[in-house]
Amino acid sequence: MTLLSTFWSYISSGQAFGLPTIVFMAIPFIIGLILGFLVKKMLKMVIPLVILVALAAYLGLVTINLNKLKDIFNAYGSQTAMYVAMIISIVPLSAGLIIGVIVAFMVG
């Protein structure tokens, strides 16, 4: 028996909660596909918006006040970091999730 066939037999032979273990391995992959697709769509919208704001700031149409930005970051930064940590703790971190995100970026 090769190493790959032994590994595959461990994956396909077990059950948890009445479902095969391959189902539990596919869930993070599917979540990764969804997250990767959503992040790619958001980046497609955010990048042109950032370019437009930078161009407007360069031309003087918009004034960027760094002191106000610092105040906003001090007021809401820790709260935002807490919410990001909560969301990351919900998402199952695994190789399937990372592979799903990469596949969604390449295909989606």
C-alpha positions in Angstrom: 0.0 0.0 0.0 1.3 3.4 -0.9 1.2 6.4 1.4 -1.5 8.1 -0.7 -3.8 5.0 -0.6 -3.4 4.7 3.1 -4.2 8.4 3.6 -7.3 8.1 1.3 -8.5 5.0 3.3 -8.3 7.0 6.5 -10.4 9.8 5.0 -13.0 7.7 3.3 -13.5 5.1 6.0 -14.5 7.2 9.0 -17.8 8.8 10.0 -18.8 11.5 12.4 -22.4 12.4 13.3 -23.5 9.8 10.7 -21.8 11.6 7.9 -18.6 10.6 6.1 -15.5 12.5 7.1 -15.1 13.7 3.5 -18.2 15.9 4.0 -16.5 17.7 6.9 -13.4 18.2 4.9 -15.4 19.7 2.0 -17.2 22.3 4.1 -14.1 24.6 4.7 -13.3 24.3 0.9 -16.8 25.5 0.0 -16.6 28.3 2.6 -13.2 29.2 1.1 -14.7 29.4 -2.4 -17.5 31.7 -1.2 -15.1 33.9 0.8 -12.7 34.1 -2.1 -15.4 35.0 -4.6 -16.8 37.7 -2.3 -13.4 39.2 -1.6 -12.5 39.3 -5.3 -15.8 41.1 -6.1 -15.2 43.6 -3.3 -11.7 44.3 -4.5 -13.0 44.9 -8.0 -15.2 47.6 -6.6 -12.8 49.1 -4.0 -9.7 49.4 -6.2 -11.3 51.8 -8.8 -12.9 53.8 -5.9 -9.5 54.2 -4.2 -8.0 55.4 -7.5 -10.8 57.9 -8.0 -10.4 59.3 -4.5 -6.6 59.5 -4.9 -7.1 61.3 -8.2 -9.7 63.7 -6.7 -7.3 64.4 -3.8 -4.5 65.1 -6.2 -6.6 67.5 -8.2 -7.8 69.2 -5.0 -11.4 68.2 -5.2 -11.2 66.3 -2.0 -9.1 67.2 1.0 -7.8 64.3 3.1 -7.3 65.4 6.7 -5.0 62.9 8.4 -5.8 64.2 11.9 -9.5 63.4 11.5 -8.5 60.0 10.2 -6.3 59.4 13.2 -9.2 60.4 15.5 -11.6 58.0 13.8 -9.0 55.2 14.0 -8.5 55.8 17.7 -12.3 55.9 18.3 -13.3 52.8 16.3 -10.0 50.9 15.7 -10.2 48.6 18.7 -13.9 47.8 18.1 -13.2 47.0 14.5 -10.3 44.7 15.4 -12.6 42.9 17.9 -15.2 42.3 15.2 -12.6 41.1 12.7 -11.2 38.7 15.3 -14.8 37.4 16.0 -15.3 36.8 12.2 -12.0 35.1 11.8 -12.7 32.8 14.8 -15.9 31.6 13.2 -14.3 30.6 9.9 -12.7 27.2 10.1 -9.0 27.6 9.3 -7.7 24.7 7.3 -5.8 23.9 4.1 -9.2 23.4 2.4 -10.2 27.0 3.2 -7.0 28.4 1.8 -7.2 26.3 -1.3 -10.8 27.4 -1.8 -9.9 31.0 -1.5 -7.1 30.6 -4.0 -9.3 28.7 -6.5 -12.0 31.4 -6.2 -9.4 34.1 -6.9 -8.1 32.3 -10.0 -11.4 31.2 -11.4 -14.0 33.6 -10.2 
